[in-house]
Amino acid sequence: MRTGYISDRKWVKILSGIFLLVGLYFSSRYNYLLFHSLSEIFSVVVACGIFIVAWNSRRFLENNYLLFLGIAYLFIALMDLTHTLAYSGMGVFPEFGTNLPTQLWIGARYMESLSLFFAPLFFSRPLKANSVLFVYLGIFVIVLIFIFSGNFPVCFVEGTGLTPFKIISEYIISLILSGAVIRLYQHRNEFENSILKLLIASIVTSIVAELAFTFYISAYGFSNLVGHYMKMVSFFLIYKALIYSGLTQPYDLLFRNLKKSEEAHRSIIETAMDGFWITDHRGKLLEINEAYCQMSGYSKEELLKMQILDLEAAEMADDINARIQAAIEKREDRFQSRHRKKNGLVFDVEISIQYRENEGGQFVCFLRDITERIKTEDALRKSQQRYEKAQQIGKVGNWEYDLVTKQFWGSDEARRIYGFSPDSDDFTTDQVENCILERERVHQALLDLIEKDRPYNIEFEIQPVTGTDKRFITSTAETLKDDAGTPVKVLGVIRDITEKKQMEDRLQQVQKMETIGTLAGGIAHDFNNILSPIVGYTEMLLEDFPNDSPTRENLSEIYTGALRARDLVKQILTFSRQENMELKLIKMQSIVEEALKLVRSTVPATIDIQQVIQADCGVIKADPIQIHQIVMNLTTNAFHAMEDDGGQLKVSLQEVELGELDLVSPDIEPGAFACLIVSDTGIGMNKELTGKVFDPFFTTKEQGKGTGMGLSVIHGIVKSLKGAIQVYSKVGKGTDFYIYLPVVRRSSWDNGIQMAEALPFGTERILLVDDESAIITMEKQMLERLGYKVFPQTSSVEAFETFKANPDTFDLIVSDMTMPDMTGIQLAKELISIRSDIPIIICTGYSEKINKENAQFSGIKGFLMKPVVKYEMAKMIKQVLDGTKNL
């Protein structure tokens, strides 16, 4: 019966549609204005319906595609309504003629086709509905202004007919709609098949309508009739897709999910190991699960006739009422009690209660049988007396040695520390001594305690019987004596201080890094000031000499060496975490592959290089130069490890997901990581060397082949990028380095490749301030070559007075940071107090006192790190002067 009913309804809809189309056809033959108005009004009403459904069902839509279209069709409907009112014979705009409705038609179709083409952008992107609404309102108003002001291209000429622009526009609109179909098909997995078919059918129907209008001959022509029919069908199909997606499907899913949720809830309650009750405020049982039936021995039917008082074995009616009142006040409660089974036996229960006032004042109770737990706790309390002496000494793991019977005993924790199972019978004095690496020293200390009553408080290292990691132990002991004062037993406590030792080692490492960082900062400032004139003058000399000059080749070598020195300073600052890295979103694949090309040219044929680069490894935020540096350093180390005997160098890059239990370092958080692995089959390292590879100045290479800074720098880079680095190595088996860098999700990225830009020039007036005469002379020449008029000052105080006397003379200030009397930051504040709009650029070799926050507060618009190359200086000045540079 149900199937027949649905079939009948379907035929009714089909016949109604046919009658509608036939009726419109005859109306067109009788009165074309009537036909046109009816068909357009139908489309307008349907389009408004599309908006209403999309807007009101936006919470249920699985993506923002249909919501975007709903908003678009509201304004398409308004455009079509204006087109209808402007049609000849309506009398609304009589002075415009036939061209106006034709222009409005083309405007509406462009809006429709472009909306369908761009709608797939919002499958996975968030959409601010109100913002989109206002954007479309603005577009609608702008199009109307263009049309009614006469700025829109002519679409129809009286006596001639359609213009080429109108006909070509119809073909362009058809191409855009075809693109919309392709884009929709590419995202076909976003919709159910039925909705996808409706949407594609709607767009295809719109294409047919547009093509039909290109054959427009007269108002009564067949193509005109077909075009309006197809438009009506197109609008209706989108409306139907939206109804199904926004209303029918969500509500079907809602009630289906509610039913499944209820069934799952019931299944969980019935299969739970804990007992479950629902009671009212009088203590009557309303619902019970099978677990409690098994606990108590009663059936559900029996329990549903009982109250809490019938089951309680420890509390009276007043106590139960007090519990109920307390649960009502606190909304929840947790306590222990005792219940009586059907056979009369009593068992212990732990009860958790939640009070649900909104459900008629009911109590949801979970009951756990803790009889065995209570027995265990009683047993533990009885055995606690055995550990009282150990608690006095410093309970961690305690041991006893009977000097009379020669029996040795250790607690469970003491056994674990030495690598023994608590359940094992093993744990003799010989076995314990075999684990102690300095057993003679420890044994002598124990003899001194027993024979000479010397204090026993000693720290030593052990190798547990299980596992490969050594442990550090501190042990304290004292003797137990008889009435005669003779030692009869030794009582001791051991404590595992491995983590404490490791923390101390890490603290020493941090102190080393801080020392190196302080040294690096001091070197950087002076060295960059020395490099600045070398780089600047060499760069200008290179411009002066022709390309075929032998002197130019020598200058190029000087320039290259100076830039290498600059990069070395940058590397030192990176190592000390004092360099401002140029972080951007990048993919590592091309950088790794580029570095491996360089490695191949230097590695002998005895070393086989393999690479496994995952193409879809995600985006990271890093400095490309530093990533290149990591790859080159690790591959160079691998090459040196295999230099004598050859081997295999393997570099792989893949994206991995690390959960809470997978984290390789406490400094990183769970998530997706780009994992770079560099492996070699070289000589390898033992565990002691592996633990030192990231120490500054530590190296295993022979003299002249390594500084010991490479891995320290890499360690600093990885940590600054919120990543982690691990090394695994075995002697004779090779070494594996793992670099984990966090992946940035759902972000646009570029591959770091930028086209070379032309050197920007200017004519503005620049006040140049630097206390180094060599630097200011060089920078003055550099800026004058760029076309600027430069006023140099070697004193920040004199620069301030010069500016104060004529503040409107200068267009830009370029100042050093570290100067006597007045720093660059202080000078900037003073200058801005005189003229708030003066742009300022700070040049610095290194200063830990300057950062983005205090620079913004001081009104600084840009930074330049010394030594400054000409292009960087020119680009920064141009950006600041144009107002496009923001810190």
PEJOCOR-V859656 format. One record per backbone hydrogen bond with DSSP energy under -0.5 kcal/mol. CO is the residue of the C=O (numbers start at 1). NH is the residue of the N-H. If there is no record, write none. Layout:
co | nh
CO | NH
CO | NH
//
This chain:
co | nh
1 | 5
2 | 6
3 | 7
4 | 8
5 | 9
6 | 10
7 | 11
8 | 12
9 | 13
10 | 14
11 | 15
12 | 16
13 | 17
14 | 18
15 | 19
16 | 20
17 | 21
18 | 22
19 | 23
20 | 24
21 | 25
22 | 26
23 | 27
24 | 28
25 | 29
26 | 30
27 | 31
31 | 35
32 | 36
33 | 37
34 | 38
35 | 39
36 | 40
37 | 41
38 | 42
39 | 43
40 | 44
41 | 45
42 | 46
43 | 47
44 | 48
45 | 49
46 | 50
47 | 51
48 | 52
49 | 53
50 | 54
51 | 55
52 | 56
53 | 57
55 | 58
57 | 60
57 | 61
64 | 68
65 | 69
66 | 70
67 | 71
68 | 72
69 | 73
70 | 74
71 | 74
71 | 75
72 | 76
73 | 77
74 | 78
75 | 79
76 | 80
77 | 81
78 | 82
79 | 83
80 | 84
81 | 85
82 | 86
84 | 87
85 | 92
87 | 90
93 | 96
93 | 97
97 | 101
98 | 102
99 | 103
100 | 104
101 | 105
102 | 106
103 | 107
104 | 108
105 | 109
106 | 110
107 | 111
108 | 112
109 | 113
110 | 114
111 | 115
112 | 116
113 | 117
114 | 118
115 | 119
118 | 121
119 | 122
120 | 123
122 | 64
127 | 129
128 | 132
129 | 133
130 | 134
131 | 135
132 | 136
133 | 137
134 | 138
135 | 139
136 | 140
137 | 141
138 | 142
139 | 143
140 | 144
141 | 145
142 | 146
143 | 147
144 | 148
145 | 149
146 | 151
146 | 152
147 | 150
155 | 163
156 | 158
157 | 160
157 | 161
161 | 157
163 | 167
164 | 168
165 | 169
166 | 170
167 | 171
168 | 172
169 | 173
170 | 174
171 | 175
172 | 176
173 | 177
174 | 178
175 | 179
176 | 180
177 | 181
178 | 182
179 | 183
180 | 184
181 | 185
182 | 186
183 | 187
184 | 187
185 | 188
187 | 190
188 | 191
192 | 196
193 | 197
194 | 198
195 | 199
196 | 200
197 | 201
198 | 202
199 | 203
200 | 204
201 | 205
202 | 206
203 | 207
204 | 208
205 | 209
206 | 210
207 | 211
208 | 212
209 | 213
210 | 214
211 | 214
212 | 215
213 | 216
218 | 217
218 | 221
221 | 225
222 | 226
223 | 227
224 | 228
225 | 229
226 | 230
227 | 231
228 | 232
229 | 233
230 | 234
231 | 235
232 | 236
233 | 237
234 | 238
235 | 239
236 | 240
237 | 241
238 | 242
239 | 243
240 | 244
241 | 245
242 | 246
243 | 247
243 | 248
244 | 249
247 | 251
248 | 252
249 | 253
250 | 254
251 | 255
252 | 256
253 | 257
254 | 258
255 | 259
256 | 260
257 | 261
258 | 262
259 | 263
260 | 264
261 | 265
262 | 266
263 | 267
264 | 268
265 | 269
266 | 270
267 | 271
268 | 272
269 | 272
275 | 367
276 | 289
277 | 365
278 | 286
278 | 287
279 | 363
280 | 283
283 | 308
284 | 280
287 | 278
289 | 293
290 | 294
291 | 295
292 | 296
293 | 297
296 | 342
299 | 303
300 | 304
302 | 305
303 | 306
306 | 285
307 | 310
307 | 311
308 | 311
308 | 312
311 | 340
316 | 320
317 | 321
318 | 322
319 | 323
320 | 324
321 | 325
322 | 326
323 | 327
324 | 328
325 | 329
326 | 330
327 | 331
331 | 355
333 | 353
335 | 351
337 | 349
338 | 313
338 | 314
339 | 341
339 | 347
341 | 344
345 | 341
347 | 339
348 | 370
348 | 371
349 | 337
349 | 351
350 | 368
351 | 335
352 | 366
353 | 333
354 | 356
354 | 364
355 | 357
356 | 359
356 | 361
356 | 362
357 | 360
357 | 361
362 | 356
363 | 279
363 | 365
364 | 354
365 | 277
366 | 352
367 | 275
368 | 350
368 | 370
370 | 374
371 | 375
372 | 376
373 | 377
374 | 378
375 | 379
376 | 380
377 | 381
378 | 382
379 | 383
380 | 384
382 | 385
383 | 386
384 | 387
385 | 388
387 | 391
388 | 392
389 | 393
390 | 394
397 | 494
398 | 411
399 | 492
400 | 409
401 | 403
401 | 490
402 | 406
407 | 402
409 | 400
411 | 415
412 | 416
413 | 417
414 | 418
415 | 420
416 | 419
418 | 465
421 | 424
428 | 432
429 | 433
430 | 434
431 | 435
432 | 435
432 | 436
433 | 436
435 | 463
436 | 439
438 | 442
439 | 443
440 | 444
441 | 445
442 | 446
443 | 447
444 | 448
445 | 449
446 | 450
447 | 451
447 | 452
448 | 452
448 | 454
449 | 453
455 | 457
456 | 477
458 | 475
460 | 473
461 | 437
461 | 438
462 | 464
462 | 471
469 | 464
471 | 462
472 | 497
473 | 460
474 | 495
475 | 458
476 | 493
477 | 456
478 | 491
479 | 481
480 | 488
480 | 489
482 | 485
486 | 482
488 | 403
488 | 404
489 | 480
489 | 491
490 | 401
491 | 478
492 | 399
493 | 476
494 | 397
495 | 474
495 | 497
497 | 501
498 | 502
499 | 503
500 | 504
501 | 505
502 | 506
503 | 507
504 | 508
505 | 509
506 | 510
507 | 511
508 | 512
509 | 513
510 | 514
511 | 515
512 | 516
513 | 517
514 | 518
515 | 519
516 | 520
517 | 521
518 | 522
519 | 523
520 | 524
521 | 525
522 | 526
523 | 527
524 | 528
525 | 529
526 | 530
527 | 531
528 | 532
529 | 533
530 | 534
531 | 535
532 | 536
533 | 537
534 | 538
535 | 539
536 | 540
537 | 541
538 | 542
539 | 543
540 | 544
541 | 545
546 | 549
549 | 553
550 | 554
551 | 555
552 | 556
553 | 557
554 | 558
555 | 559
556 | 560
557 | 561
558 | 562
559 | 563
560 | 564
561 | 565
562 | 566
563 | 567
564 | 568
565 | 569
566 | 570
567 | 571
568 | 572
569 | 573
570 | 574
571 | 575
572 | 576
573 | 578
573 | 579
574 | 577
579 | 581
581 | 583
584 | 586
584 | 622
585 | 750
586 | 620
587 | 591
588 | 592
589 | 593
590 | 594
591 | 595
592 | 596
593 | 597
594 | 598
595 | 599
596 | 600
597 | 601
598 | 602
599 | 602
599 | 603
604 | 607
606 | 608
606 | 647
607 | 609
608 | 610
608 | 649
610 | 651
612 | 614
612 | 653
613 | 615
614 | 617
619 | 744
620 | 586
620 | 622
622 | 584
622 | 624
623 | 626
623 | 627
624 | 628
625 | 629
626 | 630
627 | 631
628 | 632
629 | 633
630 | 634
631 | 635
632 | 636
633 | 637
634 | 638
635 | 639
636 | 640
637 | 641
638 | 642
639 | 642
640 | 643
641 | 683
642 | 646
647 | 608
648 | 650
648 | 681
649 | 610
650 | 679
651 | 612
652 | 677
653 | 614
654 | 675
656 | 658
656 | 673
657 | 659
658 | 671
659 | 662
659 | 663
665 | 668
671 | 658
672 | 743
673 | 656
673 | 675
674 | 676
674 | 741
675 | 654
675 | 677
676 | 739
677 | 652
677 | 679
678 | 737
679 | 650
680 | 735
683 | 732
686 | 690
687 | 691
689 | 692
689 | 693
690 | 693
692 | 695
695 | 698
702 | 705
708 | 697
708 | 698
709 | 713
710 | 714
711 | 715
712 | 716
713 | 717
714 | 718
715 | 719
716 | 720
717 | 721
718 | 723
719 | 722
724 | 740
726 | 738
728 | 736
730 | 733
730 | 734
734 | 730
735 | 680
736 | 728
737 | 678
737 | 739
738 | 726
738 | 740
739 | 676
739 | 741
740 | 724
741 | 674
742 | 621
743 | 745
744 | 619
752 | 754
764 | 766
764 | 789
765 | 811
765 | 812
766 | 768
766 | 791
767 | 814
768 | 793
769 | 816
771 | 773
772 | 776
773 | 777
774 | 778
775 | 779
776 | 780
777 | 781
778 | 782
779 | 783
780 | 784
781 | 785
782 | 786
783 | 788
784 | 787
786 | 762
788 | 790
789 | 766
790 | 792
791 | 768
793 | 770
795 | 799
796 | 800
797 | 801
798 | 802
799 | 803
800 | 804
801 | 805
802 | 806
806 | 809
807 | 810
811 | 839
812 | 767
813 | 841
814 | 769
815 | 843
817 | 819
817 | 824
820 | 822
823 | 827
824 | 828
825 | 829
826 | 830
827 | 831
828 | 832
829 | 833
830 | 834
831 | 834
831 | 835
835 | 838
839 | 813
840 | 861
840 | 862
841 | 815
842 | 864
843 | 817
844 | 866
847 | 850
851 | 855
852 | 856
853 | 857
854 | 858
855 | 860
856 | 859
862 | 842
864 | 844
869 | 873
870 | 874
871 | 875
872 | 876
873 | 877
874 | 878
875 | 879
876 | 880
877 | 881
878 | 882
879 | 883
879 | 884
879 | 885
880 | 883
884 | 886
//
